[in-house]
Amino acid sequence: MGEVIGIISVAFIAPLVIVLHYVTKWRESKSLSTEDEKMLQDLWDNAQRMESRINTLETILDDQVPEWRKKV
């Protein structure tokens, strides 16, 4: 009887535990880590600042060199 329980646990329970383990690992890997979220936020902030600077430069160029867009 003990052998039957051992065989059943190896045949059915062990694969289920392994599958659930890797499903959990897969779900964890789909989400961003705290470090990745911080890096993404830093990149977003840099992009926003760059966009603001570009808009400022374009405004200055529009005032000082009105035909600059045609030259580019």
C-alpha positions, 0 to 999 in steps of 0.5 A, a space after each residue: 500500500 505504501 508503494 502505491 501511494 509513493 508511485 501515485 505521488 511521483 506520477 501525479 503530484 510531483 509533476 503538478 508541483 513542478 508545473 505550478 512552480 514554473 508557472 509562478 516563476 513565469 508570472 514573476 518574470 513578466 512583471 518589472 522589478 523595482 530597479 526596472 521601474 525606476 530606470 523606466 521612470 528615469 528614462 521617461 523623465 529624461 525624455 520629457 526634459 528633452 522634449 521641453 528643451 527641443 520645443 524651446 530651441 524650436 521657438 527660439 529658432 522660429 523667432 530668430 531664423 524664421 526660414 530654418 525649417 525650410 533649410 532642414 
